[in-house]
Amino acid sequence: MLWLVVCSVNATAQQSSELEGWAIDTATLDHFQRQYGDAAAQRILSWQYLLGHLQGKPEEVVLDEVNRFFNQVRFLGDADHWNQVDYWATPLELLATNGGDCEDFAIAKYFSLKWLGVPVGKMRLTYVKAVEL
């Protein structure tokens, strides 16, 4: 079984036959580029590329590559990052801002793995409250 922190998120995506799957729509990409800059857009496009590249790969490869990709993002607590006690970022927000906390990473990894065909039945929701970092 795969153990991940999992929750739902409403990320904007559309099916694109040209990319054989998932693609960020232009308006969404433009929004994040205007709000967070070119580097943000590049991180989002890198995620899109990763998802396309991993289609049909063995599950072990998918797990490793998705984990490596998101673990490049900085860990930032919600108070510092969002000026809120608790904020659950979408995968696009995590990548655009290049930062997030535990549940943000879990959300992004979960939806990436789900989209790549890892059965939801192999994933579990685990909630942990960190009292100190």
C-alpha positions as CSV (number, residue, x, y, z in Angstrom):
1,M,0.0,0.0,0.0
2,L,1.1,3.6,-0.6
3,W,0.8,5.8,2.4
4,L,0.2,9.5,1.6
5,V,-1.5,12.4,3.1
6,V,-4.5,12.9,0.8
7,C,-7.2,15.4,0.5
8,S,-9.2,17.0,-2.3
9,V,-8.4,20.1,-4.3
10,N,-10.0,21.9,-7.2
11,A,-7.1,22.3,-9.6
12,T,-7.8,23.7,-13.1
13,A,-7.0,21.2,-15.8
14,Q,-8.4,20.0,-19.1
15,Q,-7.9,17.0,-21.3
16,S,-5.8,17.7,-24.4
17,S,-5.4,15.1,-27.1
18,E,-2.3,16.8,-28.4
19,L,-0.5,16.1,-25.1
20,E,-2.2,12.7,-24.7
21,G,-3.6,13.7,-21.4
22,W,-3.5,16.5,-18.9
23,A,-2.6,20.1,-19.8
24,I,-2.8,23.4,-18.1
25,D,-5.1,25.8,-19.9
26,T,-3.5,29.0,-21.2
27,A,-5.6,31.3,-19.1
28,T,-4.6,29.5,-15.9
29,L,-0.9,29.5,-16.9
30,D,-1.1,33.2,-17.8
31,H,-2.7,34.0,-14.4
32,F,0.0,32.3,-12.4
33,Q,2.7,33.8,-14.6
34,R,1.4,37.3,-14.1
35,Q,0.9,36.8,-10.4
36,Y,4.1,34.9,-9.6
37,G,6.5,35.4,-12.5
38,D,8.2,33.4,-15.3
39,A,9.8,31.0,-12.9
40,A,6.4,30.0,-11.5
41,A,5.1,29.3,-15.0
42,Q,8.2,27.3,-15.8
43,R,7.6,25.1,-12.7
44,I,4.0,24.5,-13.7
45,L,5.0,23.6,-17.2
46,S,7.7,21.3,-15.8
47,W,5.0,19.5,-13.8
48,Q,2.9,19.2,-17.0
49,Y,5.9,17.7,-18.8
50,L,6.6,15.3,-16.0
51,L,3.0,14.0,-16.1
52,G,3.2,13.5,-19.9
53,H,6.6,11.8,-19.6
54,L,5.5,9.4,-16.9
55,Q,2.4,8.1,-18.6
56,G,2.6,4.4,-19.0
57,K,5.7,4.0,-16.9
58,P,5.9,1.3,-14.2
59,E,4.3,2.3,-10.9
60,E,7.7,2.3,-9.0
61,V,9.1,4.8,-11.5
62,V,6.1,7.0,-11.3
63,L,6.2,7.0,-7.4
64,D,9.9,7.9,-7.4
65,E,9.8,10.6,-10.0
66,V,6.7,12.3,-8.6
67,N,8.2,12.3,-5.2
68,R,11.6,13.7,-6.4
69,F,9.8,16.4,-8.4
70,F,7.8,17.8,-5.6
71,N,10.5,17.4,-3.0
72,Q,12.5,20.1,-4.9
73,V,9.9,22.6,-3.6
74,R,10.8,24.5,-0.4
75,F,9.1,23.7,2.8
76,L,7.4,26.8,4.2
77,G,4.9,26.9,7.1
78,D,1.5,28.5,6.4
79,A,2.1,31.4,8.8
80,D,5.2,32.5,6.9
81,H,4.0,31.5,3.5
82,W,0.3,32.5,3.4
83,N,0.0,34.6,6.6
84,Q,-2.6,32.2,7.8
85,V,-2.7,29.6,10.5
86,D,-3.6,26.8,8.1
87,Y,-3.9,27.0,4.3
88,W,-4.3,24.0,1.9
89,A,-2.7,25.1,-1.4
90,T,-3.5,23.6,-4.7
91,P,-0.7,21.9,-6.7
92,L,-0.6,25.0,-8.9
93,E,-0.2,27.3,-5.9
94,L,2.5,25.1,-4.4
95,L,4.5,25.2,-7.7
96,A,3.8,28.8,-8.5
97,T,5.0,30.0,-5.1
98,N,7.7,27.4,-4.9
99,G,6.7,26.6,-1.3
100,G,4.3,24.7,0.9
101,D,3.9,22.5,3.9
102,C,3.1,18.9,4.4
103,E,-0.5,18.8,3.2
104,D,0.4,20.9,0.2
105,F,3.0,18.4,-0.9
106,A,0.6,15.5,-0.2
107,I,-2.2,17.1,-2.3
108,A,0.1,17.6,-5.2
109,K,1.6,14.1,-5.1
110,Y,-1.8,12.5,-4.6
111,F,-3.4,14.2,-7.7
112,S,-0.3,13.5,-9.8
113,L,-0.3,9.9,-8.9
114,K,-4.0,9.5,-9.4
115,W,-3.8,11.2,-12.8
116,L,-0.9,8.8,-13.7
117,G,-3.1,5.8,-12.9
118,V,-2.0,4.8,-9.5
119,P,-5.1,3.2,-8.0
120,V,-6.8,5.4,-5.4
121,G,-7.3,2.2,-3.4
122,K,-3.5,2.0,-2.9
123,M,-3.4,5.4,-1.3
124,R,-4.5,6.4,2.2
125,L,-5.2,9.6,4.0
126,T,-3.1,10.2,7.1
127,Y,-3.4,13.4,9.1
128,V,-0.6,14.4,11.4
129,K,-0.5,17.6,13.4
130,A,3.1,18.9,13.8
131,V,3.5,20.5,17.2
132,E,7.1,21.6,16.4
133,L,9.1,21.9,13.2
